[in-house]
């Protein structure tokens, strides 16, 4: 898989309107094509999207969130379950149970980020992986994009399936590579995001397509997400249940103790 995501910046959103050339057989007459509508500023687009997702008052009421669903990788016939629990403002726990692979966990308790899976074992997250974990909570708990991103640039109008969208590139304030988000012009909701995901194996370009938005606690949440990982693998996540302001276990967020090594049975004489 490609290890880096290349983002092509498109400069110049509006094209120059050209006057038609004079016709020599007729009296010279200038005709014009209608000027294209002026596109809104990237800040305006993102503010409208934030309002469409939920009001500041609705976000302020979020204390916890629990999301449960299914995960699948069709090309490899892999299925599993996924659960995310969050306690705002800064605690996250993600659990995946994948058939044939086992249990994979990630957590962040507000200070320490960690990961535990059968391949890499127990790890303390740092750098891009840690920043990424922090943003998972930040992006849901606030509708103020200015707290998270800077330097938004409107790349133009792009098609996502049958939808016309505004494509906007922005840079995380904390750290990380630029993100491109596509906002449906009609609904104003973010329907696609191009991002570089940091993993134990390196940086992986990922396209995430969101759909089936439903209002939960006054905030619109995508219940279906299709991810194209590294331009090759397709991962589908469908949530069956999203609950807000429910009890969560504080112990889940803290880094667990390292699993005890397995003791080999003595060889029989």
C-alpha positions in Angstrom: 0.0 0.0 0.0 1.1 3.6 -0.6 2.6 5.1 2.6 1.7 8.7 1.9 -1.3 10.6 0.7 -0.6 13.1 -2.1 -3.2 15.9 -2.1 -3.4 17.9 -5.3 -4.2 21.6 -4.6 -6.4 23.2 -7.2 -5.9 26.9 -7.4 -8.4 29.3 -8.9 -12.0 28.3 -8.2 -13.8 30.6 -10.7 -13.0 30.6 -14.4 -12.7 33.8 -16.4 -15.7 34.5 -18.6 -14.7 34.9 -22.2 -16.5 37.1 -24.7 -17.4 35.4 -27.9 -15.4 36.5 -31.0 -17.0 39.0 -33.4 -18.7 37.4 -36.5 -17.3 39.0 -39.7 -20.4 38.4 -41.8 -22.7 40.3 -39.3 -22.4 43.5 -37.6 -20.0 43.1 -34.8 -21.8 42.3 -31.6 -20.5 41.1 -28.3 -22.3 38.2 -26.6 -21.4 37.0 -23.1 -21.9 33.8 -21.3 -23.4 34.0 -17.8 -20.8 34.3 -15.1 -20.5 31.3 -12.8 -22.0 31.8 -9.4 -19.5 33.0 -6.9 -18.6 30.1 -4.5 -18.9 30.7 -0.7 -15.9 30.9 1.4 -14.5 27.7 3.0 -15.3 29.2 6.5 -18.9 29.8 5.5 -19.2 26.2 4.1 -17.8 24.7 7.3 -19.9 26.9 9.6 -23.1 25.8 7.7 -22.0 22.2 8.0 -21.5 22.6 11.7 -25.0 24.0 12.1 -26.5 21.2 10.0 -24.8 18.5 12.2 -26.0 20.1 15.5 -26.2 23.2 17.5 -23.5 24.3 20.0 -26.1 23.7 22.8 -26.7 20.1 21.7 -22.9 19.4 21.7 -22.6 21.0 25.1 -25.1 18.4 26.5 -22.9 15.5 25.4 -21.3 13.8 28.3 -20.7 10.3 27.1 -21.3 8.3 23.9 -21.5 4.6 23.1 -21.5 3.3 19.6 -21.9 -0.4 18.7 -21.9 -2.0 15.3 -20.5 -4.4 12.7 -17.3 -4.3 10.7 -16.6 -6.2 7.5 -13.8 -6.4 4.8 -15.7 -8.0 1.9 -12.7 -8.8 -0.3 -11.2 -11.0 2.4 -14.5 -12.3 3.8 -13.7 -10.8 7.2 -16.4 -9.9 9.6 -16.5 -8.6 13.2 -18.0 -6.3 15.8 -16.9 -2.8 16.9 -17.7 -0.7 19.9 -16.6 2.8 20.8 -17.1 4.4 24.1 -16.3 8.1 24.9 -16.4 10.3 27.9 -16.0 13.9 27.0 -13.9 15.9 26.8 -11.0 13.6 26.3 -11.5 9.9 27.0 -11.9 7.3 24.2 -12.0 3.5 24.1 -12.3 1.4 20.9 -12.8 -2.4 20.8 -12.9 -4.6 17.7 -13.5 -8.3 17.7 -12.4 -9.7 14.3 -13.1 -13.3 13.3 -9.9 -15.2 12.8 -7.8 -12.3 14.2 -9.0 -11.7 17.7 -9.6 -8.7 19.9 -8.0 -5.3 19.2 -8.3 -2.4 21.6 -7.3 1.2 21.7 -7.8 3.7 24.5 -7.0 7.2 25.7 -7.5 8.4 29.3 -6.8 12.1 28.7 -3.1 11.7 29.1 -1.9 8.3 27.9 -2.9 6.6 24.6 -2.5 2.9 24.1 -3.1 0.0 21.8 -3.4 -3.8 22.3 -3.8 -6.4 19.6 -2.6 -9.9 18.8 0.1 -8.8 16.3 1.7 -5.8 18.0 0.9 -6.5 21.7 0.5 -3.7 24.2 1.9 -0.4 23.0 1.9 3.2 24.3 0.9 5.6 21.5 2.9 8.6 20.6 3.3 11.2 17.9 0.8 11.0 15.1 -1.0 7.9 16.5 -1.6 9.7 19.8 -2.8 13.0 18.1 -5.2 10.9 16.0 -6.7 9.3 19.1 -7.2 12.7 20.7 -9.0 14.0 17.6 -11.5 11.1 17.6 -13.0 12.6 20.7 -12.5 16.2 19.8 -14.3 16.0 16.4 -17.5 14.6 18.0 -17.6 16.7 21.1 -17.5 20.1 19.4 -19.2 21.8 16.4 -16.5 24.5 16.3 -14.0 23.5 13.6 -11.8 26.5 14.4 -10.7 24.7 17.6 -9.4 21.8 15.6 -8.3 23.0 12.2 -6.7 25.9 10.4 -6.0 27.3 7.0 -9.1 25.9 5.2 -8.8 26.0 1.4 -11.7 25.5 -1.0 -10.5 23.1 -3.7 -13.7 23.5 -5.8 -16.8 21.5 -6.5 -16.3 17.7 -6.7 -18.6 14.8 -7.3 -19.0 12.1 -4.6 -21.2 9.5 -6.2 -24.2 11.4 -7.4 -23.7 14.3 -5.0 -22.1 17.6 -5.8 -19.9 18.6 -2.9 -17.5 21.4 -1.8 -14.0 19.9 -1.3 -12.1 21.7 1.5 -8.6 21.0 2.6 -7.6 21.9 6.2 -4.7 21.4 8.5 -5.0 20.1 12.0 -3.9 22.6 14.6 -2.1 20.2 16.9 -0.2 18.2 14.3 -0.8 15.8 11.4 -1.2 15.9 7.6 -3.8 17.9 5.8 -7.3 16.6 5.6 -9.7 17.0 2.7 -13.5 16.9 3.5 -16.3 16.9 1.0 -19.5 18.7 2.1 -22.8 17.8 0.3 -24.0 21.1 -1.2 -27.7 20.2 -0.6 -27.5 18.7 3.0 -24.3 20.5 4.1 -23.2 17.3 5.7 -19.6 15.9 5.4 -20.0 12.8 3.1 -16.3 12.0 2.4 -13.0 12.6 4.2 -9.5 11.9 2.8 -7.0 11.5 5.6 -3.7 9.8 6.4 -4.2 7.3 9.2 -1.2 6.6 11.4 -0.7 3.0 12.3 2.0 0.7 13.8 2.9 -0.2 10.2 3.2 3.4 9.1 1.0 6.1 7.4 -1.9 4.8 5.4 -4.0 7.0 3.1 -7.7 6.4 3.8 -10.9 7.6 2.1 -13.9 7.6 4.4 -17.5 7.8 3.0 -20.2 8.6 5.5 -24.0 8.1 5.0 -27.2 7.3 6.8 -27.0 10.3 9.1 -29.4 10.1 12.1 -30.0 12.6 14.9 -28.9 11.3 18.3 -29.2 13.7 21.2 -29.6 16.5 18.7 -26.4 15.7 16.8 -26.3 14.0 13.4 -24.2 10.8 13.4 -23.3 8.7 10.3 -24.5 5.2 11.0 -22.7 3.8 7.9 -19.1 4.4 6.9 -17.2 2.9 4.0 -13.4 3.2 4.1 -11.0 2.6 1.3 -7.7 1.9 2.9 -4.5 2.4 1.0 -6.4 2.6 -2.3 -7.0 -1.2 -2.1 -8.9 -2.6 0.9 -12.5 -1.7 1.6 -13.7 -1.6 5.2 -17.4 -1.2 6.0 -18.7 -0.1 9.4 -22.4 -0.1 10.2 -23.6 1.0 13.7 -26.6 -0.7 15.1 -26.8 1.5 18.2 -25.6 5.0 19.2 -26.4 6.2 22.7 -25.5 9.4 24.5 -25.2 10.2 28.1 -25.2 6.6 29.2 -22.9 5.1 32.0 -19.4 4.1 30.8 -16.7 2.1 32.7 -13.9 4.5 33.6 -11.5 1.6 33.8 -11.7 1.0 30.0 -9.8 4.2 29.2 -6.7 3.5 31.2 -3.8 1.6 29.8 -4.0 -2.1 31.0 -1.2 -4.1 32.5 0.9 -6.1 30.0 -0.5 -9.6 29.6 1.4 -12.2 31.5 3.6 -14.4 29.2 2.3 -17.8 28.4 4.0 -20.6 30.2 5.0 -23.5 28.0 4.1 -26.9 29.3 7.2 -29.0 30.1 7.9 -31.7 27.6 6.8 -35.1 28.5 9.7 -37.6 29.0 
